[in-house]
Every structure is written in C-alpha cells, then in structure tokens.
Amino acid sequence: MPPSPGPGRRQLLQAGLASAGQLLLGGCALNDLGPGVAGASRPLNERLEAWLQSRGPIPEFRRDQVEPQRLLVNNFQAVPQIDPASFRLSVEGLVHRPLSLSLADLAALPQREMVIRHVCVEGWAAIVAWGGVRLADVLALAGVSPLAGYLAFDSADGYFETWDRPTALHPQTLLVSRMNGAPLPAANGAPLRLATPLKLGYKQSKWVTGIRLLASLDPLRRGTWEDQGYEWFAGL
Amino acid sequence: MQTPTPPRGIQPLWTRAFHALDIALLLVMVSSGLQIYNANPVFGGREGMTLPAPLLLGGWLGGGRQWHFAGMGLFALNLGIWIALLLRQRHRRLAALDDVSSLRASQSQPRRRLASHRLVYTAMLIVLSLALLSGLAMYKPASFWWLSGCFGNWQTLRTVHFATVPAMAALTLSHGVLSWRIGGLRLLRSMVG
C-alpha cells in the first residue's frame, strides 16, 4: 500500500494549489494585502539596514566611472523656476540657531565631491559625481538639539521627505550644487538637492528650500512617496 | 546498504515542507519581482516591453516592492536551512561529477535519467542561491558593495537577477517531468503533500 497523504494534508495541498492558481491568474485579490505584509516585514528590514550602514563609509567610485547617460530624470511636478539670487535655504525646528542661507553662504562652506551610485526605486542606477557641502556641516551651523531625531525636507515643487538623523549626519550625505563637474542642471534639482549613497533616489529631494528638525514623525506625512507605500528608511 | 533509508518515493517531512513553502514563496517572489521589472524593464529601459498583469503581484511598483521584500527574508531562510540540511543529511543525493560521466557513458536508461535529474535539482539550488545573492547585491548595493562589485556593472547585475526567473521556470518543469518519469504521481505527491 502506498502511504497516501491523509485527508488533512490533502486538503492543505489543495488549498495551497488553489491559492497558487489565484496568484497566477491575477494577484489582484492579494494586491490589497501589500501594506499588511510590508508592515510585518519592514520594521526588521529597516533595523538591519540601519545596522549595516553604521559600519563605516561607503566606498566611492573613480571619477572616470560616471555614467551621465544612465541618469534618468523623474519629476513629481514640473521643474520649479528658482531665482538663484533670491534663493534661501531655511533650517528650522529643533535647532539652537535657525538659519536662512543664501547660495553664497553655502559656497563659503567646505566643498567636497563624491562619486557614488545613484539607485532608483524603479530598478535603474547610475554612477554620479555629486559636489556640494556636507549636510552635517550645515546642521552644525544651526546647532541641532539632541531631541531632534528626524529631519523634514521641503522642496520648491511641493515634494517633501523625512529622514532619520544618523543618515543626515553621515559624512557622505551632501547638499549638492554640482553634478559630474558642472553646475547642477535645473532638471536634476538646481540650485540645491540632497545626495547620498545610503538611500534610494526618491529620498534625495531636488530643489530643497527648507530643512526642519523634528522630535517625531507624523505617521500620515512621512514623505510624498512614502505616504503612497514606498519604504521610509529606503537604505541601500 | 546498511543505513536505514526511507521507503522509495517517500521524502522526509522537511523536504516536503521546504518544497511546499518554496513553491509558494517562489510564486510570490517571481510575480512581485516581475511587477518591479515593469517599472523599468531590464531590457530596453523605459521603452522596453512590460509584462502582462496576470503574471504580476502588487498592482504597482510600491505594492510589488512590499511583497518582494516581505517574501525575501522567508525565501532566504527557507533556502538556507534547506541547503544546510541537504548538505548535512542527504548530500549523497546531490549531483556530483560522476553524474555527468554516467549521463555521457551509461547504457542504462534509468541510471541516465536519475543522473540527469540529480543535475537538474542541484542546479535549481544553485540558481536559487544566485537569485538570492544577485537580489541582495541590488537591494543593498552600498552595504554589500563588494557583492555588487562581483557582478560587474549594474546592467549585468539586473540581467543575472532577472535570468534566474526563466532558468528556474525551465528547471522546475524538468524537475517535475523527470520526477514523474522516475516515480510517477506518487513521487510528485510525496514531494509536497
């Protein structure tokens, strides 16, 4: 006698095959469960990501490895018109000295360039040379309160982002005004955008006009795309 | 042979459990992965051909990522424990070089069939490991810069990760057909049920 599977096991098998069939013939019924499965898996994923990133700087590429043709442009709205002469970057919230910096103020800070891989949530990536000031230097000017665990970045086009404090203070997180050795093009976020090797592209706001230091996050306003379902930490 | 072996056609409980879990997890990983693929096709980029909705899971890029990165941990755990157990308990059943020679030289058809089957299911484990490693290299290219570096450039990395899907589809089909020819429905059933 071949030992046949018991009824319980057979039912289980049938249920499994049925759900597999449903998956193949249109996961539509399962699509709504996406936020649920993400809620179950993301806290652990994000803790692992933060831990991985706490282990020193990310190796950079050589300048001759940049791939200008691979860098695609994704915009939330139309490219905003910004007058460089009247442009100001505000730094407010939980800081000792709120700031309003002109582009000349930023240019007076130590400049650095990093050649990193810019990775888009869509799956493409490009090696880019970003030039600008360390976000940590700007934040040091403002004097960040120890209570400020998060940062919010407001952009001229209405896009907004929120970040964790350690990534913002990372030495490879820059407020950039130059790309691949030339002034940053308007489509790529001129006059000022975020750049870091540590997070996906949608975290790296273009046309940044304001930085707010926060003690906590509003769970309903964590970022333009995050509120639609993208990962908040989005570590690379 | 003196060592006690389970009756022919009956797989240990852990093999059946890992098989069943793996089928479910692979369906989730493939369908959500193809959903992510559609946001920027590996071949052709924004002008590339996208895949039809019945193959996809998630509904949009964000939904596909939710499923893909929820499934990956379970997939990795399942595969890792499975390979560890196989190497420890049943490594004699994994393919070895003499399978290639018996495939070439043996006159006995059952023996050749068994050899080719061992090669097929061992290759499945290698392809699944490659899917995991290339996925990790793409998911955390900054933290695992050394792993991403092993694949050369980004397009190669994406291509390798994608290629594991048709490779697994072909191998799964061969695995099913060969199991059928070796042990019939009884063997197929004993693999998952």
Interface residues (C-beta under 8 A of the other chain):
Chain A: P2 P3 P5 R9 R10 L12 L13 G16 S19 A20 L23 L24 L25 G26 G27 C28 L30 N31 G34 P35 V37 A38 A40 S41 R42 L44 N45 E49 L52 Q53 R55 I58 P59 R70 L72 I116 R117 V119 C120 V121 E122 G123 W124 A125 P197 L198 W225 Q228 G229 Y230 E231 G235 L236
Chain B: P7 G9 I10 A20 I23 A24 L27 V28 S31 I36 Y37 A39 N40 V42 G45 R46 A53 P54 L55 L56 L57 G58 G59 W60 L61 G62 G63 R65 Q66 W67 F69 A70 G71 G73 M138 K140 P141 A142 S143 F144 W145 W154 R158 R186 R189 V192 G193
